[in-house]
Every structure is written in structure tokens, then in C-alpha cells.
Amino acid sequence: MRASPAETRTASPGLPDKPFARTFTAPLYVGAALNPINSSVIATALVPMATDLHVPVGSTAVLVSSLYLASAVAQPTAGRLAEVLGPRRIFLSGIVLVLLGGLVGGLGRNLATLTVARVLIGIGTSAAFPCAMVLIRRRAQEAGADAPPGAVLGGIAIAGMATVAVGPPIGGLLVGSAGWRWAFLINIPVTAIAMLMAVRGLPKDPAPGRGNTGFREVAARIDLPGILGFAVSMSALVVFVTGLPGVRWAALAVLVLTGAPTVVWELRKTAPFFDFRGLAANGALARTYLRQALTLLGVYSVMYGMTQWMEAAHGISTVESGLLLLPMGAVSALLARPLARRNLVRGPLIVSAATMLLGSAGVVLLTSRSPAIAIVLVSLVFGVTSATTTVGNQTALYLAAPPEQIGTASGLFRTFGYLGTITSAVIGGIVFRDGASDHGLHSLGLVLVAAGLAVLLLTVLDRRLMYRTTARRPDTSGHVGDSENPTEEHPA
């Protein structure tokens, strides 16, 4: 992928000698871990929560879906707010919301209160990634680095992957020793640490110009009608998708009645929240979104689908099934940083598509008589898929997104990922509608083979991915210096 042309710059006089020092990156890494912490830890608390609240276990699924839905809507919104109001302000505001959600959930006495808490947490954690991308992009430009700071982007990827891997074991220990409320209260110490780090290490946002702080001015700059239209349309889309194969007509009606006017509104705006024209013109960015959605569909189908199959058809306990999938997260975390530091795009994405196809074929071949080592091998293959797609697509996003829209683009990147995750749950429900059997698993594998082929075509036929950026970038110490690579672009 070709980077946007840029002249070599000198670092700003007020910039630290190490622009990507730990004081700057640490709060970003902690913030990046907040969403996966709350996504994974809750899984171990659903059953004891239902027992204590005297509700069916199935009804607690709203606590999972509410966070995903809130995150899918809030990610690009937080990105736009960061671009307009300042990334540090929005980052800190998100941490406060997570803290509030942790308190509300920890003290909640019914399912409705806990759902409100999960929505607050979903909105709050959504600020971390787009704000981090805005801060990193601005710091790199100030430091005169035209290429992505791969080590920093890799650190953000690792923070999410490692948390997903260790989340269930940590959740099991917390819930088992202190009760299900700690699935919410864990946010209090974590957000306190993140707040202290962010206040100390993140650069202050510029003071807003005169006449730009009123509600009307801010609403116009962030395109509030566009945000509201997107939020309602996205919510209706998620509700509709989660209802498949049945048709939720009310959700479909809301989607059409709000989606169409929103598109018309955004096409008429000179600075829209969702830039349809810009996305259509920026094919590299659109393909990055699609690759991310399709690949995460595969990764999460394996995480959720194989877990159900292992417990129902293979007779493996919940603890054992979690341990069998643990290497998947470990491999992802181990591979992410060395790949990210090289700023590779096309190579990792080809590996991602190839391993997704290989792992999907392995899913088709598994049976209830397969040894545990076969299951571990399939999960390891998808661990490689997870690492390479996260690193490759994250770097592709950094290069393809317009610098002034990196926050909104980063939020939409996560939104497409959530859509892939949500769709994986829908597909799992369809193929296992008669029980988690070998036949259902094989049907799931065939769906993933098709998705893997689509990802492969989106990668090998994308001429924008034929190159990678090798321009001046920060080294691993945080100093800005010349890379060992030549300055011209060459095939990845």
C-alpha cells in the first residue's frame, strides 16, 4: 500500500526527545485493554449472575449484546468527537464513563440496571482506540515520521489480544473468589490507573477557538444529525441481524426509515460524519473494513462455535475447552509485535487469508472423535490469522485513512469488526439450531472457507497492497530516526 506523499519534517521544538516514550504509550495500551476486559470477563459471570438475580440464564445474553451494540455505535462517534474536541478530552471522558459503569454494575440489583451499566461501559471503552489513533497520528506527524510507528500500533494490538486471552481465566478467579459483581468492579482499579497515566502522559488538547464551544457550533462541527441517524440505523441493523434466520420486521422498517434519510443527509453535507463519497473514492479503506469484518467473523466463529461444539458434542468441560483455546490468544499476542514493527501490510494479510482457509478446512475435518491436539492445532492456526489480520489491517487503516479523519475512520474500522463478531454469533446459532453436532460444525467450517476465499481475493487482487511504506519513522527506543530500509516504496 502506498502512503500519502509527505515531506520530511523536523520534530517540533516542544516535542520530547522520545515522542513515543512509555509515559505516552502506557495509557493508550491500558485504554485499549478496557473493551476486551469487559468483553471476556463477563462470560464467566453470566450463570452465577442469573442465579443470584433469579432470572433465566438465557436472559443474561443481553449483557453481552448491549456492550457490542453500544461499542459498534460509539466507536466512530468517539473518533469524530476526538477530531473536533480533542483526543485527550474524549479519552478521559471515556474512562470516566467506564468507571461509572463499573460502579453502577457493581451495585446493581436487577438485570435492567446491569444492562445500563454495560451500555455505559461499551460507550466509555469505545473512546480508547480512535482517540489513540488520533494521538499517535498527530505525534508521528509532529515528530517528522511519515511511516506508521509500528511498535506502538503493535502494542495496542497486543493489549487487546492478550486481554482476550487471559480475560476468561481472570474472570473465573474473580467471580469464583469474590462474586459476579467483580466482573463490573474490576473497572474501578483499572480506570483509576488509566486516568492517572493519561493525565500525566497524554499531551493537552489545544484550547477551542472562540465561538466554537457552544452546543450549536459543536453539533454542527461533529454533524450531530448524521451521528444520530447512524446510531439508530446501526442499532436497527444489529437487531435485525441478530434475529436471523427469522425476520424482525420492526427492526427492518426502522433501518429503512432512518437509513435512507441519513444517507441523503450525509451526501449533502460538506463535512459529513459518515463520508459515503469519500469511502467510495477510497477503495483501499473500504476493502480494509471488509477484510476486517470477514476475518473476525472467522476468528470469533471458531472461538464461540468450537467452544459450544467441544462441550456438547465432544464432552469436554467448560474449563478444558477454555484451556484448549488459550494457545490461540497466546500465539496472537506473541506474533503481533514483531510483525507490527516492520510495518508490513500485504504479507501479513496474505498469511491471514491463507491461515483462515487452512484453519477452516481443519474445522471441516474435525469430529467428536478427534484428539484434543487436533483442536489445539486448529486454534493455533486461527491464532496466526488473528495476529496477522489485526496487524496488517491496522497498518493499512493508518495508511489509507485521511489524517484529518483518522479518528472516525478508526472507529468505523472497529464497527465493521463488531459486525463481523455479531454475524459470527448469528451463523453459530443457525448451524447449531438443532444442537452443537459434528454436522453443524462442518457447516460452520464451509461458511468460513467461503469467507476465507473472499478475504484472499480482497487481498491478492488489491493493487494498493503491493507496496509498503518504508519512510522515516520512530525506532523502538522512541527516538525519531531513519529506518534501516530505503526511503522508496517496494513490494512487501
N, C-alpha and C positions, 0 to 999 in steps of 0.2 A: 504494500500500500504506500502510496506517495504522500509525504507530508506536505502541508501547506507551505509555500515558499516563505521564507523568513530570513531576514538579515541577521548576521551575527551581532549579538548585543553584548554590552558590558554590564556587569552586575550593578544594581542600584547602590548609591553610596550608603544608604541606611540599611542595606541588607546584611544579615550575619555572614561571617566567613563560611559557615556551613549552613546553607539555606534549607537543607533537609536534615537538620540535626534531630536528635531524639525528642527534644522538647517540642518540636513542631509535629513530628510524625506520631508520637505516642498517643496523644488524644484522638487522632484520626483512626488509629488502629483499635483503640478501645471503643470508639463510637461505631466502627464497622462491625464489632462483635455483638453489639446490643441486639440487633434484629435476629441473628441466628441463635443467640442465647434464649431469647423468648420464643423462638420457633421450635426449638428442640427440647428444652427443659419441660415445657408444659405437657409433653407426651406422657411422661411418667406420672403426672398428677391427675389425669382425667378420671381414672377409676376411683381412687380414694376421694376425689372431689365430689363425684356423683353420689358416692355412698354417704358422705357427710351432709350433703345438701338434700338428700332424699329425692334425687331426680334420676331418670334413666341414663345409662352410660352414653347412649347414642346422642342425647341432647347436648352433651358437653362438646360435641364436634363444632358447635357454633363458636367456641372459644378459639379454635384453630382457624376457621374460615373468616372470622371477623378480623383477625390480625392480618391475614393475607389480603383481604379486600381493602382494608384501611391503608395498607402499605402500597398496594397497586395504585391507588388513587393519590396518595400523599407524596410518593417519591418525586414525580415530575413537578408537583406543586411546590414542594420544598426547594427543588432546584431553581425554579423561576424566582421564588422569593429570595433565594441566596444571590442570584444575579442582580436583583433590583435593590434589596435592602442590606445585603452584606452577608457573606457566608458565616462569619463568626457569630453574628446575632442569631441567625437561624439555627446554627449548630447548638448553641447554648439553649435556645428556646426548646429545641427538640429534647435535649437532656432533661430539662425541667418537666416536660410532658411525660417522659418515661418514668421519672421519679414519682410524679403524681399518680400515674397508672399503677406503679408498684404499691403505693400506699392504699389506693382505692381497692385494688385486688386483694391485698393482704388483710384488709379489714372488712371485705365484702361478706355479706351474709346470704346472698342469693345469686342465681345464675345471671340475672339481668345486670346486677352491679358488676359482676366479674366480666361480663361482655363489654360493658362501658370501659372497664379498666384495660381490656385487651385492645379496644379501639384507640384509647389514648396512647398505649404503648406502641401500637402499629404506626400511628401518626408521628409520634416522637422519634422512633428509631429510623423513620424514613428520611430524616434530615441528614443523617450521618454521611451516607455515600455521595449524594450530589453535592453537599457542602464541601466534602473532602476533595472532590474532583475540581471544584471551582478554586479552592485554596491551592491545590497542587499546581493547577494550570497557571494561575497568576504568579505563584512563587517561581515556577520554572521560567516564565517569560521575564520576570524581574532579574533572574539570575543569568539570563542570556542563554538558556538551554532550549534549543529548538526541538530536540528529540524527547520522547517521553522519559521521565525519571523511572526507569523500570523497577529499580529496587523498592521504591516507595509504593508503586502500584502493586508490586508483588506482595508487599507487606500487608496491604489492605485485603488482597485476595486470601492470603494465609489466615488473617484474623477471622474471616468468615468461615473458611474451610475447617480450620482447627476447632472452632467453636461448635460447628455442626457435628464434628466427630466426637468431641468429649461432652457435648451437651447432655445426651441421654444418661451416661454414667453419673455425671454430676447431679442431674436431676433426680436420679434414683437414690443417690446418697442423701440429698437434701430432703426429699419427700419421705424417704424411709426413716430418717432420724429426727426430723423436725416438723413434718407435716406438709400437706399440699400448699399451704399458704406461702411457703418459701419459694414456690415457683413464681410468685409475684414479688415477695420481699427481697429476693436476691438482687432486684434492680436498685435498691437503696444504696448499698455499699458501692456497687459498680458505677452508678451515676455520680455518686459523690467523688469517686476517683476521677472519672471523666471530666467532671466540672472543674476540679482543681487543676488538672492538666491543661484543659482548654483555656482557662482564664490566664494561666501562666505562659503557655506556649504558642497560642494562635495569635496572629497579628490582628490588631484592632481594625475594624472596618472604617473607611472614610466617613466623616460626618455627612449626612444627607444635605443636598443643596437646599437653599431657601425656596419655599413653595413646593417642595417635593415630599412633605411629611404628612399632609392632610389625607384623610381617608379617600376622598375622590381622586386625588393625584396618585396615590399608591394603587388604588383599584384600577385606574386607567393604565398605569405602567405595567402592572402584572397581568392585565387582561382578566379581571375578575369574572365577567360573564363567561369567558372561554373556560376558565378553571371550573366554574360551577357546572357548565354543560358537560365538560369532560368527566367530572366526578359522578354525575348522575348517570351518564351513558356507560361509563366503565362499571359502575355498580350493577346496572341492569344487565350488562354483558356477562359479568361474573355469575350473577344469579341464574341467568339463562343457561350458561354453560354447565354449572354445577347440577342443573336439573336434568341434563341429558341422561339417557335417550328419550325421556319424556320431554314434552314441550311446555314450558311455563309461559303461557300466552301473555300474562300481565307484564312480565319482565321484557318479553319481546316487544310489546307495544310501547313501553317506556323507552326502550333502546331506540326504536324508530322515531318516536315523537320528540325525543331530546337530541338524538344523534344527528339527524338531518339538519335541524336549525343550527346546531353547534358547528357543523361543517361549513354551512353557508356563512355564519358569523366569522369564523376563523379565516375563510378565504377572502373576506372583505377587509380584514384588519391589516394595517401596515406592519404591526409588531404583534402577531398572534401568539397566544400561549402554545398551541399546537400548530406548528407551521407545516401545513399539508403541502404547500407548494415547495417549500424548502426540502422536505423529506422526499418528495417525488423527484426533485432535481438531484438530491444527494443519495444516489443509489448505494454507495458504499455503506452509509449509515443505516439505510433501510435493511440491507442484507445482513448487517451486523445484528440488528434487532431480531430478524427471523432466525438466524443461526442460534442465537442465544435461547430463544423460546423453544426451538425444536430440540436442542441438545439437552436443556434442563428437563424437558418433557421425558427424555430417555433416562436421565440420571435419577430423577425422582420417581419414575415408574419402577425402577429397579429397587430403590430404597423402600418404597411403600409396598409395591406389589410383591416383591420377593419375600418381604417380611411376613405378609399375610399368608403366602403360599408355604413358607417354611413352617409356620406354626400350625396351619390347618391340614396340609397335605403331607408334610414331611415329619410331623410330630415333634418338631424342635421347640423348646421352651422359649418364652419371650426373652429371657436373659441371654440364652445361647444364640438366638437369632440376631440380637443386637451385637454380640461379640463377633459373629461371623461377618457382619457388615462393617465392623470397626476399621479393618485394614483399608477399606475404600476411602474413608476420610483421611486416614494417615498418609496414604500414597498421594492424595490430592495436595495435602499441606506440604509434603516433602518436595514435590516436583514444582510447585508454583513459583517459589522464589528464584531458583536458578534459571528457569525459563523466562520469567519476567525481566530479570536483569539484562538479558540480551536483546530486549525489545523486538523479539520475533513475532510475526503475525501469521503469515501463510503456513509456515512449517507446523507450528502447534495446532492450527485449525485443521490441517490435513490429517495429522495424527488423531485429533479429536474425532473427526468423522470416521476414520478407519477403525479406531478402537470401539466406537459406538456400534459400527457394523459387526465387528468381531464379537463384542460382548452380547449384542442382540442375538447373533447366531448361537452363542453359548446358552442364552436363555431358552431358545427353541429346543435345544438338545437336553436340557435338564429334565429329570423325572424325580418322582418321590423316592426312587431307589438310588439316586446319585449320591456319591460320598460327599461329606462336608467340604473336602478340599476342592471339589469342583465348584461348589457355591462360592468359596473364598476366591478362587481364580476369576470367576465371572465378576465378582465385586471389585477385585483388583483392576481388571480391565476398565471398568467404569470409573474407577478412581483416577486412572490416567485420562479418561475422557473429561472428567470434571475439572482437573487441573489445567489441561491444555485449552479447553474451551473458555474457561474463566480468564486465563492469561491472554490468549490470542484475541478474544473479542473485546476485552477491556482495553488492550492497547489499540485495537482497531477503532474503538469508540473514541479514544483520546485523539487519534489522528484525524478521524473523519468529521467529528463534530466541530462546528464553528466555535472559535474561542469564546465569543460573547454569549454563546448558548450552551456551553458545556454543562451547566447545572441542570437545565431542563432536559437536555439530551441524555445525561447520566440517569436522571430519574426515569425517563421513558425506557431506557435500557433495562433497568430493574423491573419496570412494569411488565415488559414483554417476558422477562424471566418468570415473574409471578404467574402470568397467563399460562406459560408452559407447565409450571408446577401444578396449577389448578387443573389444567387439562389432563395431566397425568393421573390425578385422583379420579377424574371422570372416567377415563379409559379403564382404570383399575376396577371401578365399580361396574362397568359394563362387562368386561371379560370375566369377572368373578361373580356375576349376578347369581349364578347357581352354585356358588361355593368356590373356594380357592383350590382348584384342582389342577392337575397337570395340563389338561386341555386348555383351561383358562390361561395358564402361564405361557403355553405355546402360542396362543392367540396374541397375548401381550407381546411376546418376542417378535412375531411377524409385523405387528404395528411398529415396533421400534426399528426393525430392519428398514421399513419404508421411510421412517423419519430419518434414519441414518443415511439412506441414499439421498434424500433431499438435502441434508446438511453437506454431504460430499459434493453434490452438484453446485450448491451455493458457494462452495469454497474453490473447487478446481476451475470453475468457469468464470470466476470473478477476477478480471484482469487487474483490478485495483489492488489485489493481494499479491501480485507478482513481485512486489518490492517491499523493502522495509526501510525505516529511517535509520540513518547512522550519523546523524548530525551531532553537534556538540551537546553534551548532557552531563549532569552531575555524576561523579563517581560514587562508589559505595561508601566513601567516608563522609559524604555530604558536601564536599567541596565541588565547585564547578570547574571542570577541566575538560580537555579534549579526550574523546573516546579513542580507544586503540584502533577503531575502524576508520576507514577513509571517509571523507565527507560526502562523496557522491552516493546515490542510491544504487543498490544492486540486488539481484534476485535473492530472496530469502532462502 
